[in-house]
Amino acid sequence: MDVNGTVAEGFEPVREAFVRNFEVLGDRGAAVAVYRDGRLVVDLWAGTKDVDGTADSAPWERGTAQIVRSATKGVAAAALLLLHQRGLLDLDAPVGEYWPEFKAVGKERVLVRHVLSHRAGLPVLDRPLTPEEALDPLRGAEAVARQALVWEPGTDHGYHALTYGWLLGELVRRVTGRGVGEWIAEEISGPVGADLWVGLPAAEAGRVGRSGRVEAPGNAGGLRSRPKRSVAEAYDDPASLTRRAFAAITPFPDQNDPAYRAASLPATNGIATAEGLARFYASLVGEVGGGPRLFTSETLAAARAAESAGPDRVLVINTRFGLGYMLHGSASPFLDAGSFGHPGRGGSLGFADPESGIAFGYVTNGFSKTVTADPRAQALVRGVRAAL
């Protein structure tokens, strides 16, 4: 495997794990980046830009980007937390205070905090959106505003796989007057110099490779490679909250469609380079290359303080969430107990670990069946841990 890029002395275990991902775990094209204390210590890429990997496929280059699915949620969460940090949004205010139409059908008690911690009780849509409807951010927000609660807000948690994006995006729009993708570009990715977008600009479209399904990678160091029967049954049951949450758009759009990539769906369609994703997380906890540190110590503490923990009514496993971020745990292991971030279904991962100064980004064009703990990403995390 021809691996390109650089690794700082001591971080060779990450390169070894990256090579093994291609040799054993089915990666076709991927990149990984790691910052430590604001310095880029791992910047690797390999394989082909497109998942099909044919002989005439262009090679993955430095700057190749991919859709990162739910790893987008961690970027989008920063928008609400920064609005709170600036005094423009109260986390303990009802969502309806900013979005009056949302208060319909008994949702007056849903707080902004509940949205970020997956406790809002709105993981499904009784009438799923079509792909065409989903590309219009107003249609998604309108659908969520009409939707009745599944559980009393704040009393339980369950992963809001798709509705999270419409809830968060509309709050940003109501508070700022800007779309969430525009706000992220102007207030987050632009200032910190991160190659990541929620709503891909036409000028960047040529950098993005074609993604697709790959065979589920085998077991990598003890992680479960097949889901428990209860989890598999939940995904197979059309009436389950699990299946309905992921079917809030039906059928799911083609993620290689330029129109889908250009839309702003802050739960699912962020596009990033591995370096851009790692740089974003590094900027949450410190300065990078003279850019701003985004989170104050108080905001950082709020982001990674456990708001939800235990059985997840949608994912049917034990999950832990802070405000907008998954926390280190069995469902999605990061580096250590203080780590916070977000995986993307099928492989991608971004997180920060403030105690060690580590910020991590992994993107791939090959999506497996994993939801929260892909063996390829986890192998790389173990490589980072071995280097510390």
N, C-alpha and C positions, 0 to 999 in steps of 0.2 A: 504494500500500500504506500503510495506516494503522498506523504503528509507534508503540508506546507505550513509555514509560520514559525513562531519562536516560543521557547519555553525558558523561563529563568532558571538558574541553577537551583536545584532542590525540588523543582516541580516536574521532574521527569516522570513520576508515576502517572500524572495526568496524560502525558503523551502516550505512555504504554497502554493505558485504558482506552484512549481514543483509537489507537491502532486496532486493539482487540474488538472494539465495537464494529469495525468493518470486517474483520476476519471471522468473527464468531457470531456477533449479535445482529447482523443484517443491515447495518447502515449502508446507504447508497451514496449520500452526499450530506455532509454535516460540518458544523463548526462549533468550537468551544472557546470561551474566553473567561479569564479569571483576573480580577483586580485584587491587589492586596494593599491596603492603606493608600488607595488612590493611584497605585502604579500597576500597569498592565504586566502581569507575570506569565500569563498563558494566552496565546493567540494562535489557534490552530484551525486549519480547514483541510478537507480532503474530499475526494470523490467527484461526482458529477453534479452540475447545477440542477438537472432534471432527474426525477426519481427513476425514470425508465432506464437510464444508464446505458443507452445504446452506444455503439462505437463512435458515432458522430456527435454524441452529446458534448456540449461545452463543459469544460472542467469547472468545478467550484473555485471561485476566486475570493481573495480578500475583498469584502464588500458585498458578496452574494447574500441576499436576504431571503427569508422564508416566512410564511404565515406561522404564527406561534399559538394559534387557538387560544385556550383559556389562560395561557401566560399573559395574555392581554389584560386580564382582570387586575393583575398587580400594578400595571401601568395606570389603568383607569382609576383605581382606588386612590392613587396619589393625587388625582385631580380634586376629589372631594376633601381629602385630608389637607391639601394646600389651601383650599378655599376656607376650611375651618381655621387653619393656622393664620390666615389673613383676616379673620374676623368676619367673613362674609357668609358663613354657614354654621349653624349650631347643630352639633351631632345629636343632641337630645331634643331637638325640635321635631314635631310631626312633619312628615313629608308634605302633607297637605298645606302646611304653612307657606311653602314655596310653590306648590303645584296644586291649586285648589280643586281641579277636576279629579285629582287622585283620591279625594276623600269619599268617593262613591262606594256604595255597597259595603259599608262598615269598616273602611280602612283608615278611619280617623286616628287610630292609635299606633299606626306604623311610624316609627321614628327613623330618622336618617341613620342612626346607629344600627338599627335592625337591617337596613339595606346592606350595609358594609359587612355585617357579620352573618349574613344568610339566615336571619331570624324574622324576616318580614312576613313569612307565610304565603309567599307568592311565587312558588317555583314553576308553576304551570300556566298555560293558557287553555281555557275550555275550548276555544276555537283557535287552533294553531294558525300562524301566518303562512301564507305562501311565500316562496322565495322572492317574488316580485314585491310583495308587501313589505317583506323584511328589509329590503334595501332602502325603504323610506323611513327615516328615524322617527317621524311623527306617527306613523302607523303603529309601530311597536309601542311607543309611549301611550297612545290612545288605547291600545288593547290591554295594557297593564292597568290603566286607570279604570277600565270597565270590569276587570277581573275581581271575583270574590276571593276572600281569604281561604286558604286550606287549613291553617291553624291560627290560633290567637297570636298576634305578633309578640315576639319577645319570650314566648313560653317554650320554644323548641327551635331546632335548627335543621336545615336541609339545603343542600347545594342548589342555588338558583342559577342553573347552568347557562340559560339564555336570557331569562327575564332580568337578571342582574344588570345586563348592559343597558336595557331600556330604562330601568329605574335610575341607574347612576347617570346615564347620558342626559335624561330629561332634567334631573336636578341641576346638572352643570348648565344646561341651556337656560333654565328658569333663573338661576342666580347670576349668570354672566352675560346672557344674551348671545353666547357663542355655542356652536356645536362642540361636542366633547373632543372630536378629532382635531378640530381647529385649535381648541384650547390647549390640548396636549402639545401640539406642534409649536405653539407660540410661547407656552409657559414652562414646558418640561423638556422635550427633546431638543428644541432649538437652543435654549440657554445652556444646556449641559453638553451639546454636541453629540447626541446619541442618534444613531441611525435606527429609528423606530417610528412607525406611523400607525395611526388608527384612521384609515382612509388613505390609501396609497396615492400619492401624487402621480400624474401621468408621466412626469419627467423621470420618476424612479422605477417605472414598471419593468424596464429592461434588466434590472438587477435581480429580480425575483425569479427563483426557479420553480419548476413545475413539481408539485407534491403529489403523493399518492400513498395507497396502502402498501405495506410490506408485511411479510409473515411475522407474527409475534415472536420477538426474540426469546431465546431460551433463558433458563435460570442463570442469573449472574450473581453468585455469591449469596444464595439463600433467599432472595426475594421470591415471593409466590409468582409463578409464571402463568398459573391458571386461577381464575377467580373462584371463591367459595361458591358452593351450589346456590346459596341464598342470593348472592349477588348476581349470578348468572340468571337465575329465575326472575329477578327484578327487572333486568334488562330485557328479558324475553316477554314479559307480561305487558300487553298494551294498556292495561288499566292501572299499572303501578305508577307511583309518583316518579320513579326513576325513568321509566320509558317516556312518560308524558313531559317531564322536564326537558329532556333532550330532544323531544319532538315538538317544541314550541314553534319551530319552523319546520314545516312538512311540505314536500320533501326537503332535505337539507340542501342548500345551494352547492353548486360546484365551486370548490375553493380555488380553482384555477381560473375561474371566470373573471376577466378584468373588471366587470361591473361589481362583482362581490368584493374584490380587493379594494376598489375605490370607495366603497360604502364605509360608513362609520358604525361599526357594531362592537362596542367596547367590551363585550363579554367574550368575543370569539375571533375577530378577524384582524388583530394587530399583526403587523409585519415588521420584522427586525433582523438585523445581523446579530450574531452571538456577541460581538463586541459591543453593539449598541445596547443589548439587553443587560449585559454585565455593567456597562458604564452607567446605565440608568440606576441600577441598584447601588453601585458605588457612590453615586451622587446623592442618594437618599441619606447616606450615613457619613459622608465626608466630601471634601473638595477633590475634583479630578481635573487635572490640566488647567488649573486656574478658574474653572467653572464654579458655579455656586453649589453649596450644600443645600439640598432642598428641604430636608426635615430638620426642625429644631429638636432638641433632646426630648421635649415634651411630646411632640408629634410622633417621634420615633417610639417612645414608650407606649403611646396609645396604639400605634399600628401593631405592635407585637404583644400586647397584653391580651390574654385569652378572653374572648367574648363568648365563644361557643366551643363546647368540647363534649365528646361522647358520641352515641349513635346518631348518625346522619340519616334523616328520613328519606333522602333522595339517593345518596351513594350507597346506603346500606352497609356502611363500615363506620368505624370510629374516626371522626375528623376533628381537627382543632383549627379555629379561625380567630384571628385578631380582627382589627378593623380593615377589612378588604384583603387581608393576606392569610394564606394558610400558614400554620405554625409547624415547626418540627414535630414529627410524631410518626407513628407506624403507617399512617395512610400516605404520607409524603415525607420521607426522611430528607432533611437538609443536612447541614453540617453539624449543628449542635443545638442544645436546648434553646438558645436565644435567637436562632435563625428564623427569618420570615421571608416569604416569597410566594410564588405561584407556579405550578406546573401547567402545561398545556396537554390536553388529551392527545395521546399518541406519541409523546416524546419530549417536547420542548420543556425547558425549565429555566427560571430565573430566581435568584434569591440573594439575600445579604446576611452576613453573620457579623454583627457589629463588634463582638468581643474579639474575634480574630482579625477583623479588618477585611474579610473576604467578601467579594461580590462575584457572582457566577452567572454565566449565560450559556445555554446550549440550544442550538436550533438544528433541525433536520428536515429533509424533504421526504423521509420515509415514515409514515404514521403507522404505528402498531395499534393493537387493541387496548393498550393500557390507558388508564384514566388519570391516575395521580402519581404513580411511581414506576416510571419506565426503567427497565434494567440498564439501558445504555446511559441514561442520565445518571442513574445511581452509581454505575461503575466509575463515572467521571468524578462524582462527588467523593467516592472512596479514595480516588487518586489524589484529590485535593487534601483530604484528611491525612493521607499518608505523608504528604509533603510538609505538613505543619509540625 
